[in-house]
Amino acid sequence: MDASVLAEVTGSTAAIGYGLAAIGPGIGVGLVFAAYIQSTARQPESSRMTLPYVWIGFAVIEALALLGIAFGFIWAGSAA
């Protein structure tokens, strides 16, 4: 090993990329359900009307997360 090399990253960087990409959908899901809980707390009678929108929002956010992992595997590269 050369003395001028301070750190070496080996292996796939796709796992690191998806780990960072999972932060966005995690925050998004939290915001969707927090908004639903807050709206239900303000007007409990509207909970049945707004619940389908919660699941649609959740599905869209999770679809983006699945696209992120798929592209991570497609463009799997290594740092070396």
PDB file with one MODEL, atoms N, CA, C and O in Angstrom:
MODEL        1
ATOM      1  N   MET A   1       0.843  -1.187   0.000  1.00  0.00           N
ATOM      2  CA  MET A   1       0.000   0.000   0.000  1.00  0.00           C
ATOM      3  C   MET A   1       0.884   1.246   0.000  1.00  0.00           C
ATOM      4  O   MET A   1       1.860   1.343   0.745  1.00  0.00           O
ATOM      5  N   ASP A   2       0.519   2.173  -0.841  1.00  0.00           N
ATOM      6  CA  ASP A   2       1.278   3.405  -0.976  1.00  0.00           C
ATOM      7  C   ASP A   2       1.026   4.306   0.232  1.00  0.00           C
ATOM      8  O   ASP A   2      -0.102   4.386   0.720  1.00  0.00           O
ATOM      9  N   ALA A   3       2.040   4.967   0.706  1.00  0.00           N
ATOM     10  CA  ALA A   3       1.907   5.833   1.880  1.00  0.00           C
ATOM     11  C   ALA A   3       1.118   7.101   1.570  1.00  0.00           C
ATOM     12  O   ALA A   3       0.648   7.766   2.493  1.00  0.00           O
ATOM     13  N   SER A   4       0.961   7.454   0.282  1.00  0.00           N
ATOM     14  CA  SER A   4       0.237   8.678  -0.053  1.00  0.00           C
ATOM     15  C   SER A   4      -1.280   8.488  -0.056  1.00  0.00           C
ATOM     16  O   SER A   4      -2.020   9.470  -0.121  1.00  0.00           O
ATOM     17  N   VAL A   5      -1.756   7.237   0.014  1.00  0.00           N
ATOM     18  CA  VAL A   5      -3.195   6.971   0.039  1.00  0.00           C
ATOM     19  C   VAL A   5      -3.687   7.097   1.476  1.00  0.00           C
ATOM     20  O   VAL A   5      -3.254   6.343   2.347  1.00  0.00           O
ATOM     21  N   LEU A   6      -4.584   8.039   1.729  1.00  0.00           N
ATOM     22  CA  LEU A   6      -5.084   8.248   3.080  1.00  0.00           C
ATOM     23  C   LEU A   6      -6.278   7.350   3.391  1.00  0.00           C
ATOM     24  O   LEU A   6      -6.383   6.812   4.493  1.00  0.00           O
ATOM     25  N   ALA A   7      -7.169   7.190   2.428  1.00  0.00           N
ATOM     26  CA  ALA A   7      -8.349   6.349   2.635  1.00  0.00           C
ATOM     27  C   ALA A   7      -8.711   5.710   1.313  1.00  0.00           C
ATOM     28  O   ALA A   7      -8.540   6.305   0.249  1.00  0.00           O
ATOM     29  N   GLU A   8      -9.209   4.505   1.393  1.00  0.00           N
ATOM     30  CA  GLU A   8      -9.602   3.792   0.188  1.00  0.00           C
ATOM     31  C   GLU A   8     -11.010   3.253   0.380  1.00  0.00           C
ATOM     32  O   GLU A   8     -11.303   2.609   1.387  1.00  0.00           O
ATOM     33  N   VAL A   9     -11.886   3.521  -0.595  1.00  0.00           N
ATOM     34  CA  VAL A   9     -13.255   3.027  -0.559  1.00  0.00           C
ATOM     35  C   VAL A   9     -13.348   1.898  -1.573  1.00  0.00           C
ATOM     36  O   VAL A   9     -13.050   2.075  -2.754  1.00  0.00           O
ATOM     37  N   THR A  10     -13.766   0.741  -1.092  1.00  0.00           N
ATOM     38  CA  THR A  10     -13.929  -0.387  -1.985  1.00  0.00           C
ATOM     39  C   THR A  10     -15.352  -0.903  -1.886  1.00  0.00           C
ATOM     40  O   THR A  10     -16.033  -0.679  -0.885  1.00  0.00           O
ATOM     41  N   GLY A  11     -15.796  -1.586  -2.913  1.00  0.00           N
ATOM     42  CA  GLY A  11     -17.143  -2.142  -2.910  1.00  0.00           C
ATOM     43  C   GLY A  11     -18.106  -1.258  -3.687  1.00  0.00           C
ATOM     44  O   GLY A  11     -17.702  -0.346  -4.409  1.00  0.00           O
ATOM     45  N   SER A  12     -19.367  -1.547  -3.523  1.00  0.00           N
ATOM     46  CA  SER A  12     -20.405  -0.847  -4.271  1.00  0.00           C
ATOM     47  C   SER A  12     -20.843   0.421  -3.541  1.00  0.00           C
ATOM     48  O   SER A  12     -21.102   0.408  -2.338  1.00  0.00           O
ATOM     49  N   THR A  13     -20.918   1.483  -4.275  1.00  0.00           N
ATOM     50  CA  THR A  13     -21.422   2.724  -3.696  1.00  0.00           C
ATOM     51  C   THR A  13     -22.931   2.848  -3.856  1.00  0.00           C
ATOM     52  O   THR A  13     -23.513   3.841  -3.419  1.00  0.00           O
ATOM     53  N   ALA A  14     -23.582   1.853  -4.478  1.00  0.00           N
ATOM     54  CA  ALA A  14     -25.032   1.899  -4.669  1.00  0.00           C
ATOM     55  C   ALA A  14     -25.760   1.844  -3.337  1.00  0.00           C
ATOM     56  O   ALA A  14     -26.798   2.485  -3.176  1.00  0.00           O
ATOM     57  N   ALA A  15     -25.235   1.092  -2.382  1.00  0.00           N
ATOM     58  CA  ALA A  15     -25.875   1.001  -1.072  1.00  0.00           C
ATOM     59  C   ALA A  15     -25.834   2.345  -0.354  1.00  0.00           C
ATOM     60  O   ALA A  15     -26.802   2.731   0.301  1.00  0.00           O
ATOM     61  N   ILE A  16     -24.738   3.044  -0.472  1.00  0.00           N
ATOM     62  CA  ILE A  16     -24.635   4.368   0.141  1.00  0.00           C
ATOM     63  C   ILE A  16     -25.587   5.335  -0.546  1.00  0.00           C
ATOM     64  O   ILE A  16     -26.248   6.141   0.110  1.00  0.00           O
ATOM     65  N   GLY A  17     -25.654   5.251  -1.865  1.00  0.00           N
ATOM     66  CA  GLY A  17     -26.552   6.130  -2.616  1.00  0.00           C
ATOM     67  C   GLY A  17     -28.004   5.889  -2.270  1.00  0.00           C
ATOM     68  O   GLY A  17     -28.764   6.844  -2.111  1.00  0.00           O
ATOM     69  N   TYR A  18     -28.410   4.631  -2.149  1.00  0.00           N
ATOM     70  CA  TYR A  18     -29.805   4.370  -1.801  1.00  0.00           C
ATOM     71  C   TYR A  18     -30.088   4.746  -0.356  1.00  0.00           C
ATOM     72  O   TYR A  18     -31.187   5.201  -0.038  1.00  0.00           O
ATOM     73  N   GLY A  19     -29.131   4.564   0.501  1.00  0.00           N
ATOM     74  CA  GLY A  19     -29.324   4.994   1.887  1.00  0.00           C
ATOM     75  C   GLY A  19     -29.582   6.485   1.975  1.00  0.00           C
ATOM     76  O   GLY A  19     -30.429   6.928   2.750  1.00  0.00           O
ATOM     77  N   LEU A  20     -28.861   7.251   1.193  1.00  0.00           N
ATOM     78  CA  LEU A  20     -29.099   8.696   1.163  1.00  0.00           C
ATOM     79  C   LEU A  20     -30.413   9.034   0.456  1.00  0.00           C
ATOM     80  O   LEU A  20     -31.103   9.979   0.838  1.00  0.00           O
ATOM     81  N   ALA A  21     -30.756   8.258  -0.575  1.00  0.00           N
ATOM     82  CA  ALA A  21     -31.990   8.521  -1.304  1.00  0.00           C
ATOM     83  C   ALA A  21     -33.221   8.120  -0.502  1.00  0.00           C
ATOM     84  O   ALA A  21     -34.316   8.602  -0.792  1.00  0.00           O
ATOM     85  N   ALA A  22     -33.078   7.264   0.484  1.00  0.00           N
ATOM     86  CA  ALA A  22     -34.221   6.839   1.300  1.00  0.00           C
ATOM     87  C   ALA A  22     -34.622   7.890   2.318  1.00  0.00           C
ATOM     88  O   ALA A  22     -35.691   7.790   2.919  1.00  0.00           O
ATOM     89  N   ILE A  23     -33.788   8.890   2.519  1.00  0.00           N
ATOM     90  CA  ILE A  23     -34.121   9.941   3.479  1.00  0.00           C
ATOM     91  C   ILE A  23     -35.321  10.746   2.994  1.00  0.00           C
ATOM     92  O   ILE A  23     -36.209  11.074   3.781  1.00  0.00           O
ATOM     93  N   GLY A  24     -35.351  11.064   1.704  1.00  0.00           N
ATOM     94  CA  GLY A  24     -36.448  11.856   1.152  1.00  0.00           C
ATOM     95  C   GLY A  24     -37.804  11.187   1.282  1.00  0.00           C
ATOM     96  O   GLY A  24     -38.730  11.805   1.809  1.00  0.00           O
ATOM     97  N   PRO A  25     -37.964   9.948   0.824  1.00  0.00           N
ATOM     98  CA  PRO A  25     -39.254   9.275   1.006  1.00  0.00           C
ATOM     99  C   PRO A  25     -39.620   9.071   2.469  1.00  0.00           C
ATOM    100  O   PRO A  25     -40.802   9.099   2.813  1.00  0.00           O
ATOM    101  N   GLY A  26     -38.651   8.869   3.322  1.00  0.00           N
ATOM    102  CA  GLY A  26     -38.951   8.736   4.750  1.00  0.00           C
ATOM    103  C   GLY A  26     -39.544  10.008   5.319  1.00  0.00           C
ATOM    104  O   GLY A  26     -40.500   9.964   6.093  1.00  0.00           O
ATOM    105  N   ILE A  27     -38.980  11.133   4.938  1.00  0.00           N
ATOM    106  CA  ILE A  27     -39.523  12.422   5.381  1.00  0.00           C
ATOM    107  C   ILE A  27     -40.891  12.658   4.751  1.00  0.00           C
ATOM    108  O   ILE A  27     -41.801  13.159   5.411  1.00  0.00           O
ATOM    109  N   GLY A  28     -41.041  12.298   3.475  1.00  0.00           N
ATOM    110  CA  GLY A  28     -42.316  12.490   2.781  1.00  0.00           C
ATOM    111  C   GLY A  28     -43.451  11.700   3.402  1.00  0.00           C
ATOM    112  O   GLY A  28     -44.550  12.223   3.584  1.00  0.00           O
ATOM    113  N   VAL A  29     -43.191  10.442   3.730  1.00  0.00           N
ATOM    114  CA  VAL A  29     -44.220   9.614   4.364  1.00  0.00           C
ATOM    115  C   VAL A  29     -44.586  10.199   5.731  1.00  0.00           C
ATOM    116  O   VAL A  29     -45.759  10.243   6.101  1.00  0.00           O
ATOM    117  N   GLY A  30     -43.592  10.637   6.461  1.00  0.00           N
ATOM    118  CA  GLY A  30     -43.863  11.261   7.755  1.00  0.00           C
ATOM    119  C   GLY A  30     -44.723  12.506   7.631  1.00  0.00           C
ATOM    120  O   GLY A  30     -45.620  12.731   8.443  1.00  0.00           O
ATOM    121  N   LEU A  31     -44.451  13.317   6.613  1.00  0.00           N
ATOM    122  CA  LEU A  31     -45.245  14.539   6.413  1.00  0.00           C
ATOM    123  C   LEU A  31     -46.679  14.223   5.998  1.00  0.00           C
ATOM    124  O   LEU A  31     -47.613  14.896   6.437  1.00  0.00           O
ATOM    125  N   VAL A  32     -46.863  13.205   5.155  1.00  0.00           N
ATOM    126  CA  VAL A  32     -48.213  12.836   4.707  1.00  0.00           C
ATOM    127  C   VAL A  32     -49.063  12.380   5.885  1.00  0.00           C
ATOM    128  O   VAL A  32     -50.194  12.836   6.054  1.00  0.00           O
ATOM    129  N   PHE A  33     -48.518  11.480   6.698  1.00  0.00           N
ATOM    130  CA  PHE A  33     -49.297  10.970   7.823  1.00  0.00           C
ATOM    131  C   PHE A  33     -49.454  12.007   8.927  1.00  0.00           C
ATOM    132  O   PHE A  33     -50.470  12.020   9.622  1.00  0.00           O
ATOM    133  N   ALA A  34     -48.460  12.878   9.098  1.00  0.00           N
ATOM    134  CA  ALA A  34     -48.603  13.956  10.085  1.00  0.00           C
ATOM    135  C   ALA A  34     -49.713  14.917   9.672  1.00  0.00           C
ATOM    136  O   ALA A  34     -50.479  15.379  10.518  1.00  0.00           O
ATOM    137  N   ALA A  35     -49.803  15.219   8.389  1.00  0.00           N
ATOM    138  CA  ALA A  35     -50.871  16.100   7.911  1.00  0.00           C
ATOM    139  C   ALA A  35     -52.236  15.445   8.080  1.00  0.00           C
ATOM    140  O   ALA A  35     -53.213  16.115   8.414  1.00  0.00           O
ATOM    141  N   TYR A  36     -52.304  14.130   7.848  1.00  0.00           N
ATOM    142  CA  TYR A  36     -53.580  13.425   8.025  1.00  0.00           C
ATOM    143  C   TYR A  36     -54.002  13.413   9.495  1.00  0.00           C
ATOM    144  O   TYR A  36     -55.172  13.631   9.811  1.00  0.00           O
ATOM    145  N   ILE A  37     -53.059  13.162  10.380  1.00  0.00           N
ATOM    146  CA  ILE A  37     -53.388  13.149  11.807  1.00  0.00           C
ATOM    147  C   ILE A  37     -53.828  14.530  12.268  1.00  0.00           C
ATOM    148  O   ILE A  37     -54.770  14.657  13.050  1.00  0.00           O
ATOM    149  N   GLN A  38     -53.151  15.560  11.786  1.00  0.00           N
ATOM    150  CA  GLN A  38     -53.518  16.912  12.171  1.00  0.00           C
ATOM    151  C   GLN A  38     -54.890  17.299  11.628  1.00  0.00           C
ATOM    152  O   GLN A  38     -55.682  17.927  12.329  1.00  0.00           O
ATOM    153  N   SER A  39     -55.170  16.928  10.381  1.00  0.00           N
ATOM    154  CA  SER A  39     -56.481  17.274   9.818  1.00  0.00           C
ATOM    155  C   SER A  39     -57.595  16.490  10.490  1.00  0.00           C
ATOM    156  O   SER A  39     -58.696  17.012  10.662  1.00  0.00           O
ATOM    157  N   THR A  40     -57.331  15.253  10.873  1.00  0.00           N
ATOM    158  CA  THR A  40     -58.339  14.464  11.576  1.00  0.00           C
ATOM    159  C   THR A  40     -58.558  15.001  12.988  1.00  0.00           C
ATOM    160  O   THR A  40     -59.677  14.965  13.500  1.00  0.00           O
ATOM    161  N   ALA A  41     -57.511  15.490  13.609  1.00  0.00           N
ATOM    162  CA  ALA A  41     -57.665  16.075  14.940  1.00  0.00           C
ATOM    163  C   ALA A  41     -58.479  17.358  14.885  1.00  0.00           C
ATOM    164  O   ALA A  41     -59.221  17.665  15.818  1.00  0.00           O
ATOM    165  N   ARG A  42     -58.347  18.105  13.800  1.00  0.00           N
ATOM    166  CA  ARG A  42     -59.120  19.356  13.679  1.00  0.00           C
ATOM    167  C   ARG A  42     -60.573  19.103  13.314  1.00  0.00           C
ATOM    168  O   ARG A  42     -61.478  19.739  13.855  1.00  0.00           O
ATOM    169  N   GLN A  43     -60.796  18.161  12.384  1.00  0.00           N
ATOM    170  CA  GLN A  43     -62.162  17.842  11.947  1.00  0.00           C
ATOM    171  C   GLN A  43     -62.306  16.322  11.858  1.00  0.00           C
ATOM    172  O   GLN A  43     -62.075  15.737  10.800  1.00  0.00           O
ATOM    173  N   PRO A  44     -62.684  15.689  12.955  1.00  0.00           N
ATOM    174  CA  PRO A  44     -62.766  14.218  12.958  1.00  0.00           C
ATOM    175  C   PRO A  44     -63.774  13.652  11.959  1.00  0.00           C
ATOM    176  O   PRO A  44     -63.620  12.521  11.499  1.00  0.00           O
ATOM    177  N   GLU A  45     -64.788  14.418  11.626  1.00  0.00           N
ATOM    178  CA  GLU A  45     -65.801  13.910  10.690  1.00  0.00           C
ATOM    179  C   GLU A  45     -65.286  13.799   9.263  1.00  0.00           C
ATOM    180  O   GLU A  45     -65.916  13.139   8.436  1.00  0.00           O
ATOM    181  N   SER A  46     -64.166  14.421   8.958  1.00  0.00           N
ATOM    182  CA  SER A  46     -63.624  14.361   7.589  1.00  0.00           C
ATOM    183  C   SER A  46     -62.586  13.249   7.420  1.00  0.00           C
ATOM    184  O   SER A  46     -61.954  13.159   6.367  1.00  0.00           O
ATOM    185  N   SER A  47     -62.402  12.413   8.420  1.00  0.00           N
ATOM    186  CA  SER A  47     -61.341  11.400   8.330  1.00  0.00           C
ATOM    187  C   SER A  47     -61.613  10.381   7.232  1.00  0.00           C
ATOM    188  O   SER A  47     -60.683   9.934   6.562  1.00  0.00           O
ATOM    189  N   ARG A  48     -62.876  10.009   7.038  1.00  0.00           N
ATOM    190  CA  ARG A  48     -63.208   9.045   5.977  1.00  0.00           C
ATOM    191  C   ARG A  48     -63.009   9.645   4.588  1.00  0.00           C
ATOM    192  O   ARG A  48     -62.687   8.925   3.642  1.00  0.00           O
ATOM    193  N   MET A  49     -63.198  10.948   4.460  1.00  0.00           N
ATOM    194  CA  MET A  49     -63.027  11.598   3.148  1.00  0.00           C
ATOM    195  C   MET A  49     -61.553  11.754   2.775  1.00  0.00           C
ATOM    196  O   MET A  49     -61.195  11.649   1.601  1.00  0.00           O
ATOM    197  N   THR A  50     -60.713  12.000   3.751  1.00  0.00           N
ATOM    198  CA  THR A  50     -59.313  12.290   3.444  1.00  0.00           C
ATOM    199  C   THR A  50     -58.422  11.052   3.446  1.00  0.00           C
ATOM    200  O   THR A  50     -57.292  11.119   2.962  1.00  0.00           O
ATOM    201  N   LEU A  51     -58.892   9.931   3.973  1.00  0.00           N
ATOM    202  CA  LEU A  51     -58.062   8.733   4.041  1.00  0.00           C
ATOM    203  C   LEU A  51     -57.622   8.203   2.672  1.00  0.00           C
ATOM    204  O   LEU A  51     -56.473   7.780   2.554  1.00  0.00           O
ATOM    205  N   PRO A  52     -58.463   8.200   1.629  1.00  0.00           N
ATOM    206  CA  PRO A  52     -57.968   7.751   0.318  1.00  0.00           C
ATOM    207  C   PRO A  52     -56.823   8.606  -0.225  1.00  0.00           C
ATOM    208  O   PRO A  52     -55.929   8.091  -0.897  1.00  0.00           O
ATOM    209  N   TYR A  53     -56.845   9.893   0.058  1.00  0.00           N
ATOM    210  CA  TYR A  53     -55.761  10.771  -0.395  1.00  0.00           C
ATOM    211  C   TYR A  53     -54.459  10.460   0.335  1.00  0.00           C
ATOM    212  O   TYR A  53     -53.376  10.609  -0.230  1.00  0.00           O
ATOM    213  N   VAL A  54     -54.565  10.032   1.576  1.00  0.00           N
ATOM    214  CA  VAL A  54     -53.375   9.635   2.332  1.00  0.00           C
ATOM    215  C   VAL A  54     -52.731   8.427   1.669  1.00  0.00           C
ATOM    216  O   VAL A  54     -51.515   8.392   1.481  1.00  0.00           O
ATOM    217  N   TRP A  55     -53.544   7.435   1.313  1.00  0.00           N
ATOM    218  CA  TRP A  55     -52.981   6.225   0.710  1.00  0.00           C
ATOM    219  C   TRP A  55     -52.436   6.488  -0.686  1.00  0.00           C
ATOM    220  O   TRP A  55     -51.450   5.871  -1.089  1.00  0.00           O
ATOM    221  N   ILE A  56     -53.058   7.391  -1.427  1.00  0.00           N
ATOM    222  CA  ILE A  56     -52.533   7.748  -2.747  1.00  0.00           C
ATOM    223  C   ILE A  56     -51.179   8.452  -2.599  1.00  0.00           C
ATOM    224  O   ILE A  56     -50.232   8.147  -3.324  1.00  0.00           O
ATOM    225  N   GLY A  57     -51.098   9.379  -1.672  1.00  0.00           N
ATOM    226  CA  GLY A  57     -49.830  10.064  -1.421  1.00  0.00           C
ATOM    227  C   GLY A  57     -48.749   9.112  -0.953  1.00  0.00           C
ATOM    228  O   GLY A  57     -47.600   9.206  -1.384  1.00  0.00           O
ATOM    229  N   PHE A  58     -49.119   8.193  -0.069  1.00  0.00           N
ATOM    230  CA  PHE A  58     -48.166   7.192   0.409  1.00  0.00           C
ATOM    231  C   PHE A  58     -47.671   6.320  -0.738  1.00  0.00           C
ATOM    232  O   PHE A  58     -46.477   6.033  -0.824  1.00  0.00           O
ATOM    233  N   ALA A  59     -48.569   5.899  -1.615  1.00  0.00           N
ATOM    234  CA  ALA A  59     -48.193   5.039  -2.739  1.00  0.00           C
ATOM    235  C   ALA A  59     -47.260   5.760  -3.706  1.00  0.00           C
ATOM    236  O   ALA A  59     -46.309   5.164  -4.212  1.00  0.00           O
ATOM    237  N   VAL A  60     -47.523   7.030  -3.965  1.00  0.00           N
ATOM    238  CA  VAL A  60     -46.659   7.790  -4.879  1.00  0.00           C
ATOM    239  C   VAL A  60     -45.265   7.962  -4.291  1.00  0.00           C
ATOM    240  O   VAL A  60     -44.265   7.826  -4.996  1.00  0.00           O
ATOM    241  N   ILE A  61     -45.204   8.259  -3.005  1.00  0.00           N
ATOM    242  CA  ILE A  61     -43.903   8.438  -2.357  1.00  0.00           C
ATOM    243  C   ILE A  61     -43.122   7.131  -2.349  1.00  0.00           C
ATOM    244  O   ILE A  61     -41.921   7.124  -2.621  1.00  0.00           O
ATOM    245  N   GLU A  62     -43.791   6.032  -2.040  1.00  0.00           N
ATOM    246  CA  GLU A  62     -43.103   4.743  -2.024  1.00  0.00           C
ATOM    247  C   GLU A  62     -42.697   4.304  -3.428  1.00  0.00           C
ATOM    248  O   GLU A  62     -41.679   3.630  -3.592  1.00  0.00           O
ATOM    249  N   ALA A  63     -43.473   4.673  -4.437  1.00  0.00           N
ATOM    250  CA  ALA A  63     -43.074   4.353  -5.814  1.00  0.00           C
ATOM    251  C   ALA A  63     -41.779   5.075  -6.167  1.00  0.00           C
ATOM    252  O   ALA A  63     -40.914   4.514  -6.840  1.00  0.00           O
ATOM    253  N   LEU A  64     -41.646   6.310  -5.715  1.00  0.00           N
ATOM    254  CA  LEU A  64     -40.396   7.035  -5.961  1.00  0.00           C
ATOM    255  C   LEU A  64     -39.232   6.385  -5.229  1.00  0.00           C
ATOM    256  O   LEU A  64     -38.117   6.358  -5.749  1.00  0.00           O
ATOM    257  N   ALA A  65     -39.470   5.862  -4.033  1.00  0.00           N
ATOM    258  CA  ALA A  65     -38.415   5.170  -3.304  1.00  0.00           C
ATOM    259  C   ALA A  65     -38.005   3.891  -4.030  1.00  0.00           C
ATOM    260  O   ALA A  65     -36.819   3.571  -4.104  1.00  0.00           O
ATOM    261  N   LEU A  66     -38.984   3.162  -4.565  1.00  0.00           N
ATOM    262  CA  LEU A  66     -38.660   1.943  -5.316  1.00  0.00           C
ATOM    263  C   LEU A  66     -37.919   2.258  -6.606  1.00  0.00           C
ATOM    264  O   LEU A  66     -37.035   1.505  -7.014  1.00  0.00           O
ATOM    265  N   LEU A  67     -38.271   3.361  -7.250  1.00  0.00           N
ATOM    266  CA  LEU A  67     -37.503   3.785  -8.419  1.00  0.00           C
ATOM    267  C   LEU A  67     -36.063   4.109  -8.034  1.00  0.00           C
ATOM    268  O   LEU A  67     -35.128   3.816  -8.779  1.00  0.00           O
ATOM    269  N   GLY A  68     -35.900   4.710  -6.872  1.00  0.00           N
ATOM    270  CA  GLY A  68     -34.549   5.020  -6.405  1.00  0.00           C
ATOM    271  C   GLY A  68     -33.705   3.783  -6.207  1.00  0.00           C
ATOM    272  O   GLY A  68     -32.533   3.760  -6.583  1.00  0.00           O
ATOM    273  N   ILE A  69     -34.293   2.744  -5.617  1.00  0.00           N
ATOM    274  CA  ILE A  69     -33.510   1.520  -5.425  1.00  0.00           C
ATOM    275  C   ILE A  69     -33.271   0.811  -6.754  1.00  0.00           C
ATOM    276  O   ILE A  69     -32.214   0.212  -6.948  1.00  0.00           O
ATOM    277  N   ALA A  70     -34.230   0.870  -7.668  1.00  0.00           N
ATOM    278  CA  ALA A  70     -34.044   0.242  -8.976  1.00  0.00           C
ATOM    279  C   ALA A  70     -32.918   0.928  -9.748  1.00  0.00           C
ATOM    280  O   ALA A  70     -32.060   0.256 -10.321  1.00  0.00           O
ATOM    281  N   PHE A  71     -32.919   2.249  -9.765  1.00  0.00           N
ATOM    282  CA  PHE A  71     -31.850   2.957 -10.460  1.00  0.00           C
ATOM    283  C   PHE A  71     -30.511   2.766  -9.763  1.00  0.00           C
ATOM    284  O   PHE A  71     -29.462   2.796 -10.406  1.00  0.00           O
ATOM    285  N   GLY A  72     -30.545   2.569  -8.452  1.00  0.00           N
ATOM    286  CA  GLY A  72     -29.305   2.276  -7.739  1.00  0.00           C
ATOM    287  C   GLY A  72     -28.685   0.976  -8.198  1.00  0.00           C
ATOM    288  O   GLY A  72     -27.464   0.876  -8.322  1.00  0.00           O
ATOM    289  N   PHE A  73     -29.525  -0.032  -8.454  1.00  0.00           N
ATOM    290  CA  PHE A  73     -29.000  -1.303  -8.949  1.00  0.00           C
ATOM    291  C   PHE A  73     -28.608  -1.207 -10.420  1.00  0.00           C
ATOM    292  O   PHE A  73     -27.651  -1.850 -10.850  1.00  0.00           O
ATOM    293  N   ILE A  74     -29.331  -0.420 -11.183  1.00  0.00           N
ATOM    294  CA  ILE A  74     -29.006  -0.288 -12.601  1.00  0.00           C
ATOM    295  C   ILE A  74     -27.656   0.400 -12.774  1.00  0.00           C
ATOM    296  O   ILE A  74     -26.799  -0.054 -13.532  1.00  0.00           O
ATOM    297  N   TRP A  75     -27.491   1.490 -12.064  1.00  0.00           N
ATOM    298  CA  TRP A  75     -26.243   2.261 -12.205  1.00  0.00           C
ATOM    299  C   TRP A  75     -25.251   1.937 -11.098  1.00  0.00           C
ATOM    300  O   TRP A  75     -24.499   2.807 -10.660  1.00  0.00           O
ATOM    301  N   ALA A  76     -25.248   0.691 -10.648  1.00  0.00           N
ATOM    302  CA  ALA A  76     -24.331   0.299  -9.574  1.00  0.00           C
ATOM    303  C   ALA A  76     -22.897   0.447 -10.064  1.00  0.00           C
ATOM    304  O   ALA A  76     -22.473  -0.185 -11.031  1.00  0.00           O
ATOM    305  N   GLY A  77     -22.186   1.284  -9.377  1.00  0.00           N
ATOM    306  CA  GLY A  77     -20.797   1.501  -9.742  1.00  0.00           C
ATOM    307  C   GLY A  77     -19.928   1.287  -8.516  1.00  0.00           C
ATOM    308  O   GLY A  77     -20.421   1.080  -7.407  1.00  0.00           O
ATOM    309  N   SER A  78     -18.689   1.337  -8.729  1.00  0.00           N
ATOM    310  CA  SER A  78     -17.767   1.230  -7.594  1.00  0.00           C
ATOM    311  C   SER A  78     -16.888   2.459  -7.579  1.00  0.00           C
ATOM    312  O   SER A  78     -16.636   3.081  -8.612  1.00  0.00           O
ATOM    313  N   ALA A  79     -16.436   2.792  -6.409  1.00  0.00           N
ATOM    314  CA  ALA A  79     -15.622   3.995  -6.236  1.00  0.00           C
ATOM    315  C   ALA A  79     -14.176   3.758  -6.667  1.00  0.00           C
ATOM    316  O   ALA A  79     -13.431   4.714  -6.878  1.00  0.00           O
ATOM    317  N   ALA A  80     -13.783   2.522  -6.797  1.00  0.00           N
ATOM    318  CA  ALA A  80     -12.385   2.231  -7.118  1.00  0.00           C
ATOM    319  C   ALA A  80     -12.072   2.462  -8.574  1.00  0.00           C
ATOM    320  O   ALA A  80     -10.935   2.260  -9.000  1.00  0.00           O
TER     321      ALA A  80
ENDMDL
END
